[in-house]
């Protein structure tokens, strides 16, 4: 009981702090015009230093090591907000790689200094964003050279592979990063072997993909890691399926689909024999007492093979049969053939209890995918009801947790199609579906039979949260605020109750959807960022207040728990380094602000012609993407080849005699003397061969993008003597936009 109270208090501080930090991000993203530049920057400096000071103070208090870590993490998040705010205030690049690269450095160092998992996750995300935005900015487009893009992504895959090995060998202590890096490395390698996306070099990338898969399977087999063996098997299944789809696109024919069906038959038959051999293989256990039971691992290998074969057989078999029926055999109404096959396959396999499990489940899954898919595509409600009844029957007659979870999820999807056909409105569909899933989850708690209760719990609970989450986006008017408020309370209740009951899987799902709510609501345009910011700030303060009250009420019971805690959580010798790192962060922000202010005060004022666009930044709010008349000069061939590596250049501009608008004259040559009226402006060659000057982003108050896009014609820019530029304001023909 004491432990659950202690954990609940930690959870309360996490929920409150995350709400407050999200409110801070939302607030500064609004670009509220009532605040001056100094009024924007002062709170961020106070937050960064204040959270750090709180962390240091709490680190000397018994039982406060968690809050001390949380304070340091909040300081790091505030630094990122500060960097984004500087870019927003001075209209530098939105979602620039430099924002994430600068933020990545302290996040990584904090992770190494503290070994706390949230810092590892933050550093991983920021590192990937910086790398990807450097080569693939949202507004630049992808490189048009296939080989370069493959090399860029291949480096990222290798980096993830190295990160996996570092975490696997214990050099870095992060199970979460180990899992994510493993999936990312294999996912990128599979994507690079896609011959549809990369016609020239994609087929050749199959060779390193096969080599990587072979090494991975051999390694996880040697280390007897069951979870990663399962993931490796699933990646093999996905690889085979993707390669089949590529071949189907390129070699569409009757013989191909017939060959696909024959391949599935032979593939399943061979694996039936192979699984039997694996299950029979049980060599004598080693004398080493610490060795893992060989027989237990052998059974797990057989399960992985079974799942992989069923996935491959279902997807390839279904695609081949659908292609054969719809595209080759020329049936007038092929949907009836597919539906008939689906019903026949499902009914026969439900009752064919003596058929090999590989064959049975593959045919059953093929029947569900083909039959129910055809009925859903044709909006046959009555037929969908029949398939729903068959999935319920399969759930009742089949054994195995995974199989029953699969049947429940399929029945859930079928029910969604039925509700859509009957109700015709997405809000009503997800409202009914959310209610049904919640009732099923609650009812499952009353079932004593574990083989029935567990599949219902594991499938209905995340499905309930997902349906409820979708509902918060599609409702309107007062229903929108009601659904968001109820979802907020529901997720908090899930987190508190799961912590009290020490249910790790429900807590993990609850925390996942809590984070998703805070992140994705940023892009929800139905509710203004300022209103969301105020609401989250109030809720965060309320949660922290309740948590403090609850902790004070139970402080005597928690005293013993606090006394046993190790509150010296800083890695030895890193306190001074963290303090120095904090001062470097504040100094970097101050220098950037000072440089921008000097340019605003001393730069030469010029006017440029533009044509804007209107997106939203990841962290900095709404902005107008600007494209200038000077952005597309003719570049020499040698400079065109450097566009993927952000080569820096300078151009010479001069005013038009009649309009006063500055126009491109030539590329600047180092050391040349400029004529009267000419100025030099520094730029970078972009991925599409255009020149970017660092003034392509103009941040605006939320909801004003269309007005700016419609009215803005010119940009007023200040340029320093050394060629650096800063965007001051936008103009219509002669007047200010704002």
ABEGO torsion letter per residue (X at the ends): XAAAAAAAAAAAAAAAAAAAAAAAAAAAAAGBAABBAAAAAAAAAAAAAAAAAAAAAAAABBGAAAAAAAAAAAAAAAAAAAAAAAAAAAGBBBGBAAAAAAAAAAAAAAAAAAGBAAAAAAAAAAAAAAAAAAABBAAAEBBABAAAAAAAAAAAAAAAAAAAAAAAAGABBBAAAAAAAAAAAAAAAAAAABAAABAAAAAAAAAAAAAAAAAAAAAAAAAGBAAAAAAAAAAAAAAAAAAAAAAAAABBBAAAAAAAAAAAAAAAAAAAAAAAAAAABBBBBBABAABBBAAAAAAAAAAAAAAAAAAAAAAAAAAAAAAAAAAAAGBABAAAAAAAAAAAAAAAAAABAABBAAAAAAAAAAAAAAAAAAAAAAGBAAAAAAAAAAAAAAAAABBEAAAAAAAAAAAAAAAAAAAAAAAGBAAAAAAAAAAAAAAAAAAAAABABAAAAAAAAAAAAAAAAAAAAAAAAABBEAAAAAAAAAAAAAAAAAAAAAAAAGBAAAAAAAAAAAAAAAAAAAABAABBAAAAAAAAAAAAAAAAAAAAAAAAAAAAAAAAAAAABBABABBBGAAAAAAAAAAAAAAAAAAAAAAAAAAAAABBBBBBBBBBBBBBBAAAEBBBBBBBAAABBBBBAAAAAAAAAGBBBBBBBBBBAAAGBBBBABBBBBGBBBBBGBBBBBBBBBAAGBBBAGAABBBBBBGAAAAAAAABABBBBBBBAAGBBBBABBBBAABBAX
